[in-house]
Amino acid sequence: MTKLRISAVSYTNTFPFIYGLENNSIIEQIELTKDIPSVCAQKLLNNEVDIGLVPAVIIPQLINSEIISDYCIGASGAVRSVILASFKPLEQIKTIYLDHHSRSSVMLTRILANKFWKINVGWLNTTNGFEKNLKQDEAAVIIGDKAMAVENNFPYTYDLAQEWIKYTNLPFVFAAWVSNKNINQKFKSDLNKALKWGVDKIDEMVSKTNFSFLADHINPKEYLTKNIDYVFDSEKQEGLGLFLKYANDLRL
């Protein structure tokens, strides 16, 4: 049997999904790799994998794309792990550094700045450790576990999911399970069951996982159950559609 190649995000917010995949029979049908979001995206774009938990912004770039699961990495309130951090309020920011790990978060920041915040800033790409070297009139998009680690280090932190919800009244989808080819219905059903099992077993997963890599003030169960919203429901579908429209408008 040819196994389906899957790339999943390696951050804490994906742990319930990984737990579900690795502890159900579907693991025998797949080759699973864990990557940062931008690498997940590139692998799917390059056809190096068949399915990816990928930044939503890349979906229009795929020739044959399909969202194949009822689950996602979403937020219906503050997400904590995707922030804009600064020493100054928005109107005094002159430059924003963009976290090279994520495409959706970068596009979300550009949309917020252009359409809602109405600020005119310079944009700079980054390398590792950029968040430790910000100047007074600079800000940085910081994502993943490191965002929560530094969330108390800046006088101004803007939760990007919360900002999106404030202006659109819709939840935000950071990543979805997307294929670049036709996937049979049986596998889609097996995938959904495994992902649901993992989300339903968050308590069990947390009790068995070493979270010592997280900052001391982070409660993993609280983060996974209160900040991440995993169900790809109709409101998230609407939010994703609006995000992709705004992203397309910004590119034109």
N, C-alpha and C positions, 0 to 999 in steps of 0.2 A: 504494500500500500504506500502510495506517495503521500508524504506528510505535508500539510499546509504550513508554510513559513509565516510566523507571526512576530511582529516587533511591538513590544509594549513599553510604555514610559516607565522609567526606573524610580520615580519619586514615590514618597510615602502615600500620596493620594491614590496610587494604583495598587497598593498592597492587597486590598480586598479582591480585586480582579485576579491578581497573580495567585493568591491563595486559592481562589476558586478553580483556576485553570490547573494548578499543580496538584490539587487534591480530588480531581474528578477524572473519569475515564477519558475525557477529551485530550488529556495530556499525551495519550498514545497516538493521537491523530495529528499532532503538531510538533513543529520545531520552534521553540520559544526563545527569543532574545530580549534583553532589557536594555533600553537605550534612553538617552535624553530626547526630549520631544523633537528637536530639529533633525536628529539622526533617524528617528522613526519615520519622519516625513520623507527624508531623502531616500531611505531604503524603499519606501512604497513607490515613490516617484521613479526610482531606478529599476523597479521590478525585482529588487533583491529579496523582497518578501511579498506574500500574497495578501496579507491583512496587516493593518497597523492600527494601534491606538494613537491616532495622529492629530496634530493641531488642525482644527476645523478649517482654518484659512486655506489649506492646500487642496481642499476637495475640488474646486473648479479647475485646478491644474492637471488633474488626472483624466486621461482619455476615457477610461471605463471605470467610473467610481460608483460605489454603492455603500451606503451606511447599512451595516448588516446586523446591528444589535439594538436592543431596547435599552441599552445602558451606555453611559458616557461619563466623562469627567465634567461635571457642571456645577453651577452655584446659583442658589436662589436668594442669597444674602452675601455677607462678607465671606470671602474665600481665604483670606490671610496669606496664601502662598503665591499671590500675584499682586505685587504692589508697585507704586511709584513712590520712591523715597527721596526726601530732599531736606535741606536745611532752611529752605525758604518756601513761602506759599506759592501756589501755582502762578499767580500773576507776576512773580519776580524771577521765575525760572527762565534761563536763557538757553540752556543746553540740556538735552535728555539723552542719556546713554541707554542703549538698547541691549538687553540680555540676549546673547547669541544662542542661548539654549532653546528659545521659543519663537515661533512665527506668529501664532495667534495673539499672544500677549503684546507683541510689538505692534501688530496691526490694530489691536484694540486701543492701545495708547495713542496711536496716530489718529484714529477715528475720534476718540474723546477730545484730543487736543484741537482738532480741526473743526469738529461739528458741535461740540458741547462746551468745552472749556474756553474755546476761542482764544487760544494763546499761540503766538508765533515763536517757535523755538528752533534751534539747530538740533540735528539728529546725528549721533555718533554711534558706530558699532563698538563692541567691547571685547575684551579678553578676560580671562579669569582674574578675580580679585578687584575688579573695577569698583565694586561697591565700597571698598575701603579707602578710596582716594578721591571722593567727591569734593569739589570746591563749593563755596557758599551759594553761587547762583546756578548750580548744576543739580540735576535729578537723575535717578536711575530707575529703569524698569528692572525689578528683581523678581525671579520666579522660583518656585519649588521650595525645598526644605530650607535653602539659605535665606529665602524671603522671611520665613518665620523666625529664623535665627537672629535677624537684624531688625525685626519690626519695632523694637523698642530703642533703637540706636539713633533715630532721627526725630526731630521735632515735628516733621510733617510726613505722614505716610498716607497715601491714597490707595485704598483697596479698589482695584480695577473692576472687579465684579460688582462691588457695591456702587461704584460710579456709573457703570453701564445700567444697572437696575434703576438707579435714581432718575436717569434721563429717559429710559425707554419703557420702564415698568414691565420688563421682561427678564427672565433668567438668562444666564450666559452659559454657552457650551465652549469649554476650552479644548476638548479633544473628543473624538468619536471613533468608534470601531469601523474602519473603512476598508473595503477590498478594492483591488485594481483589476479584478476579473470576476467572472460569474462563479458564485459559491452555491453549492447545492443546499436545498432547504433543510435537509437533515442536519448538516453541519451547523447551519445558522441556529437551529433549535438547540443543538447540543451546546453551542457557545453561550446562548442566552441562559440556559439552565446552569452552566458552570459559573457564569458571572453573577447570576442571582444568588447562587449558593454562597459565593464568596462574600457578597454584600450582606447577606443574612447572617453570616458567621463572623462579623467584625469583632465581637467580644472575644470569641475563641481565638481568632487570629492575633489580636493584640496581646492576649495572655501568653502566646507562644513565640512572640517576636521580640528580638532585642532592639530597642529603640534608642540605644545609648548614643547614636550618631546625631540625634536631635538635641536642640538646646534644652536646658533643664526646665524652662518655663512652659514647654509645649506638652500638652496632654494629647497623645496620639488618638485615643478613643474619641475625645471631644472634637478634635479636628476632623476626623473621618466621618463622624455622625452629624456634626452641626455645621461644618463649613463646606463639605463636599456633598453635592446632591447627584446621585448616580443614575437616576431614572430619566431616560430620554423621552419625556412625555411631550404632549402637544405644545405646551408653552415653551419648552426648550427648543422644539423644532421651529416654532415661530421666531424665537430669539435668534437661533442660528441663521434662519433665512434673512432676517434683518441685518445681522452682522455681515453676512456675505454680500448683501446688496450694498451696504456702506463701504465695504472693502473694495468692491468693484468700482464704485463711484470715485473713490479716492485714487485708484490706479489710472482712471481716465484723464 
